[in-house]
Amino acid sequence: MIHFAEINTLAQTLPFHAERTPEKLALVSKDGEVTYQQLNELSGRAANALLAEGIPSGSRVAYLGKESQAYFELIFACAKTKNVIVPINWRLTSDEVKHILSDSESVILVVDHDLTAIIDPIKSELKHLNKILLADSPHSLSQNSPTQSQNNTDLVETTKDYTYQNWRDSASDTHIEIKVKGKDAVAQLYTSGTTGLPKGVVLPHQSYFKVRDALQSESLHWIDWQEGDNSLIGIPGFHVGGLWWSAQGFNAGITNISIPVFSSQLAIKLIKDYPITTMCVVPAMIQMILSEKNIQSSDFHSLRKVVYGGSPIGETLLSRGIEIMDCDFAQIYGLTETGNTAVCLPPEAHQIGSELLKAAGRPYPGFALKIIDSNNNILTTGEVGEVCIKTPSHMLEYWKNPKATFETLVDGWIHTGDAGYLNAAGYLFICDRIKDTIIVAGENVYPAEIENALGKCDGVVESAVIGIPDERWGEAILAFIVFDESAEQSIRQVCLALQNKLASFKIPTQFKIVDKIPRNASGKILRRILRDEFWKNKERMVN
């Protein structure tokens, strides 16, 4: 297993490998190929451009776009200057993006030119934002592009001057010597919650090194990186899993292949062409790959390990994956708040028919789990309660939200909101989600956020949202709706209204009109009653 103990912050990653293996291919993206020396130099220029802006250390720099070379340059530019990258889900609506940009107080935004329509309606309301830059290279842009608003002077007054590349290349190439520590913030990712408003999870540099160090400490190869590896980044970079996985590849000095938008056909092509040896995906992506026509084991001859997470995997899907891909599988479990993975089901536990296939895994060396009841009492083996995780990779805080931080991070323990139990061997089994999270193809969706949006639709008196089993995506979203008796509203009209309020993956795919929503004496929605009909034949309340 590759382990460079000399690297402890993302600020050190590229300079180290640029000196060690300057001609090694670091990144393959939609923009082409770049070596470690080139990526280090380009991120250094971007870092100097950030310093030239005169922004204070710790400033937030946002990226709204599909993965590109610019995205990875910005991550390391922020790392080198003690600033913080804020990757934003490009599938969100303008209002959702506005909340993240406003809440994070981002001072610079780099955006794909075909996503400027999201920014146009809100840019005048973003009081902290000083500069908007187009991520695309100058030669790929047209002054008359239909995606660029005629009155958007920030973006298109002079296209050349407002591209990220021009901004970067106009900066100095001098070496930056800013002391960066492991506990310094480097990324801020937004995750929704029971309130419906996404919170900024602030992660330090050390979040991207502690799992590596833990595995090395006991010579474990649950997740490993080897010389000659080519790593496929299947999970989007605005997810903690995508950012974490890419960081592991760069820290190990291997070649990283980025997919701007996941496509099973493209993934198979890249696996063959590069060839890919290891990749990180969600189970729905594995399902998509294995559903392609005429696939065969020879298509995956280079693969040695598939790391998956984001949701549980069905035994049928896993069996087919092991048979056709003919490689090791490792499952990871964690939250954005835990810095991604804190628990792993290692390859040796992936035995078809084993009860361990229902487990999330066990913690890495030096990490810890406990199960508590509603009074914070620690439960014994086999008893179901809330899962709490102690990890050196945990978040620093929820950005400017001390109350939420205090409720989630308690004495070094992250309270996950997941219900589960530990077996005698210390393996964690997830049974349900206390916080009602729905996971659609690896995307966390929270009922409260959808219910808030439904409450703003004409004619909707109240609603309740649950996740139901779905063979393709793991879970689908079902909304129970109570309409006003005098309303002439239809489900179709509700769907149309939601399109302006929610990202497409958050919009329910199924609706059920009901007379009332079941609630307890304190008015809380009794979701278990709503879910029982759909989950009664399932062993657990997650899919």
C-alpha positions in Angstrom: 0.0 0.0 0.0 1.3 3.5 -0.9 1.7 5.7 2.2 3.6 8.9 2.1 3.9 10.0 5.7 5.6 13.2 4.6 2.2 14.5 3.4 -0.3 15.6 6.1 -2.1 18.4 4.4 -3.5 18.9 0.9 -1.2 21.9 0.6 1.7 19.5 0.6 0.3 16.9 -1.9 1.1 18.4 -5.3 4.5 19.9 -4.5 5.6 16.6 -3.0 4.6 14.5 -6.1 5.7 17.3 -8.5 9.2 16.8 -7.2 9.0 13.0 -6.8 7.3 12.1 -10.1 6.9 15.3 -12.2 6.0 13.5 -15.4 3.5 11.2 -13.8 -0.1 11.6 -15.1 -2.1 13.1 -12.3 -5.5 13.9 -13.8 -7.6 12.9 -16.7 -10.7 15.1 -17.1 -12.9 16.5 -19.8 -10.2 19.1 -20.4 -7.5 16.5 -21.2 -4.5 15.1 -19.3 -2.2 16.9 -16.9 0.9 15.7 -15.0 1.7 16.3 -11.3 4.2 19.0 -12.2 1.7 20.8 -14.5 -1.1 20.5 -11.9 1.1 21.8 -9.2 2.2 24.8 -11.3 -1.3 25.6 -12.4 -2.8 25.3 -8.9 0.1 27.5 -7.7 -0.8 30.2 -10.1 -4.5 29.9 -9.0 -3.3 30.2 -5.4 -1.3 33.4 -6.3 -4.4 34.7 -8.0 -6.4 34.2 -4.8 -3.7 36.0 -2.8 -3.8 38.9 -5.4 -7.5 39.4 -4.7 -6.5 40.5 -1.2 -9.1 38.2 0.5 -8.4 37.2 4.1 -7.3 33.8 5.0 -10.2 31.4 5.5 -12.3 33.0 2.7 -14.8 30.7 0.9 -14.3 30.1 -2.8 -17.2 28.4 -4.5 -17.3 26.1 -7.5 -20.5 25.5 -9.4 -19.9 23.1 -12.3 -19.2 19.6 -13.4 -15.8 18.2 -12.5 -13.0 19.7 -14.6 -9.3 20.5 -14.3 -10.3 23.9 -13.0 -12.2 22.3 -10.1 -9.2 20.3 -8.9 -6.8 23.3 -9.4 -9.1 25.3 -7.1 -9.1 22.7 -4.4 -5.3 22.7 -4.2 -5.2 26.5 -4.6 -7.4 26.9 -1.6 -5.4 24.4 0.3 -2.1 26.2 -0.4 -3.5 29.6 0.7 -5.5 28.5 3.8 -8.8 29.3 2.0 -11.8 27.0 1.8 -13.4 25.3 -1.3 -17.2 25.2 -1.4 -18.3 22.8 -4.1 -21.9 23.2 -5.1 -24.3 20.6 -6.6 -24.9 21.8 -10.1 -28.3 20.1 -10.1 -29.7 22.6 -7.6 -32.1 25.4 -8.4 -31.2 29.1 -8.2 -32.8 29.5 -4.8 -30.9 26.5 -3.4 -27.6 27.8 -4.8 -28.3 31.3 -3.4 -28.7 29.8 0.1 -25.3 28.1 -0.2 -23.5 31.1 -1.6 -25.1 33.5 0.9 -24.7 31.2 3.9 -21.0 30.4 3.1 -20.3 34.1 2.3 -18.3 33.0 -0.7 -16.2 35.8 -2.2 -15.4 34.2 -5.5 -17.5 31.9 -7.7 -16.2 29.8 -10.5 -19.1 28.6 -12.7 -19.5 26.6 -15.9 -20.7 28.8 -18.6 -23.8 26.6 -19.3 -24.8 27.0 -15.6 -24.9 30.8 -15.7 -28.7 30.7 -16.0 -28.7 29.5 -12.4 -26.6 32.5 -11.3 -28.2 35.3 -13.4 -31.4 35.6 -11.3 -29.6 35.7 -7.9 -26.2 37.5 -8.5 -27.5 40.9 -7.4 -28.5 39.4 -4.0 -25.1 37.9 -3.2 -23.6 40.7 -1.2 -20.4 38.8 -0.3 -19.6 37.7 -3.8 -16.8 39.9 -5.3 -16.0 38.0 -8.5 -17.6 35.5 -10.9 -15.4 33.6 -13.2 -16.3 31.2 -16.1 -14.6 27.8 -15.6 -14.4 27.1 -19.4 -11.3 27.8 -21.4 -11.5 31.0 -23.6 -11.4 29.1 -26.9 -14.5 27.1 -25.9 -16.6 30.2 -25.4 -18.7 32.2 -27.8 -19.4 35.9 -27.2 -22.9 35.1 -28.5 -23.5 32.0 -26.5 -27.3 31.6 -25.9 -26.6 30.5 -22.4 -25.1 33.8 -21.4 -27.5 36.6 -20.5 -27.0 39.8 -22.4 -27.2 41.9 -19.3 -24.9 39.7 -17.2 -22.0 42.2 -17.3 -20.1 40.2 -14.6 -19.9 37.2 -16.8 -19.8 38.4 -20.4 -18.8 42.1 -20.5 -15.4 40.8 -21.7 -15.4 37.0 -21.9 -11.7 36.8 -22.0 -11.2 38.8 -18.9 -13.7 36.8 -16.9 -12.6 33.2 -17.5 -11.0 31.3 -14.7 -8.0 30.4 -17.0 -7.2 34.1 -17.8 -7.6 35.0 -14.1 -5.2 32.2 -13.1 -2.6 32.8 -15.9 -2.4 36.5 -15.1 -1.0 35.7 -11.7 2.5 35.1 -10.5 4.2 31.7 -10.6 6.2 32.4 -7.5 6.4 29.7 -4.8 3.9 30.1 -2.0 5.2 29.5 1.6 2.1 29.6 3.8 2.2 27.3 6.8 -0.8 25.0 6.8 -1.8 22.7 9.6 -3.9 19.5 9.7 -6.7 21.2 11.6 -7.0 24.1 9.3 -10.3 24.2 7.3 -10.0 23.3 3.6 -13.5 22.3 2.4 -17.1 23.3 3.2 -19.8 20.9 1.9 -23.5 21.5 2.3 -25.8 18.8 3.6 -29.5 19.1 4.3 -31.1 18.1 7.6 -34.4 17.9 9.5 -34.9 21.7 9.2 -34.8 21.5 5.4 -32.1 24.2 5.2 -28.6 22.8 4.1 -25.8 23.4 6.6 -22.2 23.9 5.8 -20.0 21.1 7.1 -16.5 22.5 7.6 -13.8 19.8 7.1 -10.1 20.2 7.9 -7.1 18.9 5.9 -6.7 16.0 8.3 -10.0 14.6 7.2 -8.3 13.4 4.0 -5.4 11.6 5.8 -6.6 9.9 8.9 -8.2 6.8 7.3 -5.0 6.3 5.2 -2.9 6.6 8.4 -5.2 4.2 10.3 -5.0 1.5 7.7 -1.2 1.9 7.5 -0.9 1.6 11.3 -2.1 -2.1 11.2 -1.0 -2.9 7.6 -4.6 -3.3 6.5 -5.6 -3.3 2.8 -9.3 -2.7 3.1 -8.9 0.4 0.9 -5.5 0.7 -0.6 -3.5 2.5 -3.4 -0.7 0.8 -5.3 2.0 2.0 -7.7 0.5 1.9 -11.2 -3.1 2.4 -10.0 -5.5 4.3 -12.2 -8.4 5.5 -10.1 -11.9 6.3 -11.4 -13.8 9.0 -9.5 -17.4 8.0 -10.0 -19.0 10.1 -7.3 -19.5 13.8 -8.0 -17.0 16.2 -6.4 -19.8 18.1 -4.6 -20.3 15.0 -2.5 -17.9 14.3 0.4 -17.3 10.8 -1.1 -16.2 12.3 -4.4 -13.9 14.9 -2.9 -12.5 12.4 -0.4 -11.8 9.7 -3.0 -10.0 12.1 -5.4 -7.9 13.4 -2.5 -6.8 9.8 -1.7 -5.7 9.3 -5.2 -3.7 12.5 -5.4 -2.2 11.9 -1.9 -1.0 8.5 -3.2 0.5 10.0 -6.3 -1.5 7.8 -8.7 -3.5 8.7 -11.9 -7.1 10.0 -11.3 -9.8 9.8 -14.0 -12.7 12.2 -13.5 -16.1 11.8 -15.0 -18.0 15.1 -15.3 -21.4 13.3 -15.3 -21.6 9.6 -14.6 -22.5 7.5 -17.6 -22.3 3.7 -17.5 -21.1 3.5 -21.1 -18.4 6.1 -20.5 -17.3 4.4 -17.3 -16.9 1.1 -19.1 -15.0 2.8 -21.9 -12.6 4.5 -19.4 -12.1 1.2 -17.5 -10.9 -0.4 -20.7 -9.0 2.6 -22.1 -6.8 3.6 -19.2 -7.1 0.9 -17.8 -8.8 1.5 -14.4 -7.6 -0.6 -11.4 -9.8 0.9 -8.6 -12.9 3.0 -8.4 -15.4 4.5 -6.0 -19.1 4.5 -6.9 -22.5 4.1 -5.4 -24.5 0.9 -5.8 -26.8 2.5 -8.3 -23.8 3.1 -10.6 -22.8 -0.5 -10.3 -26.3 -1.5 -11.3 -26.2 0.8 -14.3 -22.8 -0.6 -15.4 -24.0 -4.2 -15.0 -27.2 -3.4 -16.9 -25.3 -2.5 -20.1 -25.8 -4.9 -23.0 -23.1 -7.4 -23.9 -20.8 -6.7 -21.0 -18.4 -9.5 -20.0 -15.7 -10.1 -17.5 -13.0 -9.2 -20.0 -14.3 -5.6 -20.0 -13.1 -5.4 -16.3 -9.9 -7.4 -16.5 -7.9 -4.4 -15.1 -10.1 -3.9 -12.0 -8.6 -5.0 -8.7 -11.0 -3.2 -6.3 -14.4 -1.5 -6.3 -15.1 0.7 -3.3 -18.8 1.6 -2.9 -20.9 3.5 -0.4 -23.7 6.0 -0.1 -26.4 3.3 0.4 -26.5 -0.5 1.1 -26.1 -2.9 -1.7 -28.4 -5.9 -2.5 -26.9 -9.3 -2.4 -28.1 -10.1 -5.9 -26.4 -7.1 -7.3 -23.2 -7.7 -5.3 -23.1 -11.4 -6.4 -23.4 -10.3 -10.1 -20.7 -7.6 -9.6 -18.3 -10.1 -8.0 -18.9 -12.6 -10.8 -18.6 -10.3 -13.7 -16.1 -7.7 -12.4 -14.0 -10.5 -10.7 -12.3 -8.2 -8.2 -12.4 -7.2 -4.6 -15.3 -5.1 -3.2 -15.1 -2.9 -0.1 -18.1 -1.0 1.4 -17.6 2.3 3.2 -20.0 4.0 5.6 -19.9 7.5 7.0 -21.3 11.0 6.8 -20.2 14.4 5.5 -19.8 15.2 9.2 -17.4 12.3 9.8 -15.2 13.4 6.9 -16.6 10.6 4.8 -15.9 7.0 5.7 -15.4 5.9 9.3 -16.5 2.3 8.9 -15.5 -0.3 6.3 -16.8 -3.7 5.3 -13.5 -5.1 4.0 -13.1 -7.4 0.9 -12.7 -10.6 3.0 -16.2 -10.0 4.5 -17.8 -10.0 1.0 -18.7 -13.7 1.0 -21.9 -14.5 -0.7 -24.4 -15.9 1.8 -22.6 -14.4 4.8 -24.7 -12.4 7.3 -21.9 -9.8 7.2 -23.1 -8.6 3.8 -25.9 -6.9 5.7 -23.4 -5.0 7.8 -22.0 -1.5 7.1 -18.7 -2.8 8.4 -16.4 -2.1 11.4 -14.4 1.0 12.3 -10.9 1.7 11.2 -8.1 1.4 13.8 -8.3 4.3 16.2 -11.9 5.0 15.2 -14.8 4.0 17.5 -18.5 3.2 17.5 -21.2 3.2 20.2 -24.9 2.7 20.2 -27.0 4.9 22.5 -30.7 5.1 23.5 -32.7 8.3 23.7 -31.3 9.1 27.1 -27.7 8.8 25.9 -27.1 5.5 27.7 -24.7 3.1 25.9 -26.5 0.0 24.7 -25.2 -3.6 24.6 -24.5 -6.0 21.8 -27.5 -6.5 19.6 -29.6 -3.6 21.0 -30.8 -1.1 18.4 -30.2 2.6 19.1 -28.6 5.7 17.5 -25.2 5.1 15.9 -22.4 7.4 17.2 -19.0 7.6 15.6 -15.7 8.8 17.1 -13.3 9.7 14.3 -10.2 11.9 14.0 -11.6 12.9 10.6 -14.7 14.6 11.9 -15.9 18.0 10.9 -14.7 21.2 12.7 -18.2 22.6 12.8 -21.4 23.4 11.0 -20.5 26.8 9.5 -21.7 29.6 11.8 -24.3 27.2 13.4 -23.1 26.5 17.0 -26.4 25.1 18.1 -26.5 22.4 15.4 -22.7 21.7 15.9 -23.4 21.2 19.7 -26.2 18.8 18.9 -24.3 16.7 16.4 -20.7 16.8 17.7 -20.8 15.8 21.4 -17.5 15.2 23.2 -15.8 14.2 20.0 -18.6 11.8 19.0 -20.7 12.4 15.8 -24.4 11.5 16.4 -25.4 10.2 13.0 -29.1 10.0 13.2 -28.9 6.4 11.9 -30.4 3.5 14.0 -28.3 0.4 14.2 -26.6 -2.2 16.4 -23.3 -3.8 16.9 -22.7 -7.6 16.8 -20.3 -9.5 19.1 -17.4 -9.0 16.6 -17.9 -5.2 16.5 -19.6 -5.0 13.1 -22.1 -2.3 12.6 -25.6 -3.1 11.2 -27.8 -0.2 10.1 -31.5 -0.8 10.6 -33.2 2.6 10.0 -32.7 6.3 9.8 -33.8 8.2 12.8 -33.6 11.5 10.9 -35.9 10.1 8.1 -33.2 10.6 5.4 -34.1 9.2 1.9 -31.2 8.0 -0.2 -31.8 8.2 -4.0 -28.9 6.8 -6.0 -26.5 7.9 -3.3 -28.1 11.4 -3.0 -29.3 12.3 0.5 -32.8 13.8 0.4 -34.6 15.1 3.5 -38.4 15.0 3.8 -38.6 18.3 5.6 -37.0 20.1 2.7 -39.6 18.7 0.3 -42.5 19.2 2.7 -41.5 22.8 3.1 -41.6 23.2 -0.7 -44.9 21.4 -1.0 -46.3 23.7 1.7 -45.7 26.6 -0.7 -47.7 25.0 -3.5 -51.2 26.4 -4.1 -53.9 24.2 -2.6 -51.6 21.9 -0.5 -52.8 21.9 3.1 -50.2 19.5 4.4 -47.9 16.8 3.2 -45.6 14.0 4.3 -42.7 12.5 2.4 -41.1 9.1 2.7 -38.7 6.9 0.9 -39.9 3.6 -0.6 -37.9 0.7 -2.1 -36.8 1.1 -5.7 -34.9 -1.6 -7.5 -32.9 0.8 -9.7 -32.1 3.7 -7.4 -32.3 2.1 -4.0 -35.2 4.4 -2.8 -37.8 6.5 -4.5 -39.6 9.5 -3.1 -43.3 9.3 -2.3 -45.3 12.3 -1.2 -48.7 12.1 0.7 -50.7 15.2 0.0 -53.8 16.7 1.6 -55.4 19.2 -0.7 -57.7 22.1 0.3 -61.3 21.0 -0.3 -61.9 24.1 -2.5 -58.7 23.7 -4.4 -58.6 22.8 -8.1 -55.0 21.9 -7.9 -53.7 18.7 -9.5 -50.6 16.5 -9.0 -49.3 17.7 -12.3 -49.5 21.3 -11.2 -47.8 20.5 -8.0 -44.9 18.8 -9.9 -44.6 21.9 -12.2 -44.5 24.2 -9.1 -41.8 22.1 -7.5 -39.5 22.4 -10.5 -38.8 26.0 -9.5 -38.3 25.1 -5.9 -36.3 21.8 -5.8 -33.5 20.1 -7.7 -34.9 17.4 -9.9 -33.7 14.5 -7.8 -35.6 15.8 -4.8 -39.0 16.0 -6.6 -41.2 13.0 -5.6 -41.7 10.4 -8.4 -44.9 9.2 -6.7 -47.8 11.0 -5.1 -50.8 9.8 -3.0 -53.7 12.1 -2.2 -55.0 11.5 1.4 -57.5 13.0 3.7 -55.1 13.5 6.6 -51.5 12.9 7.6 -51.0 10.7 10.7 -49.5 12.5 13.6 -48.7 11.9 17.3 -50.0 13.9 20.2 -47.3 16.5 19.7 -48.0 16.9 16.0 -45.0 15.0 14.7 -45.6 13.0 11.5 -45.8 9.3 12.1 -43.7 8.3 9.1 -43.3 4.7 10.3 -47.0 4.2 9.8 -46.8 5.6 6.3 -43.7 3.5 5.5 -44.9 0.2 6.9 -47.0 -0.7 3.8 -44.0 -0.4 1.5 -41.3 -1.9 3.8 -43.1 -4.7 5.6 -41.5 -7.4 3.6 -38.0 -6.0 3.9 -35.5 -7.1 6.6 -34.5 -3.5 7.3 -35.9 0.0 6.7 -33.1 1.0 4.3 -32.6 -0.3 0.7 
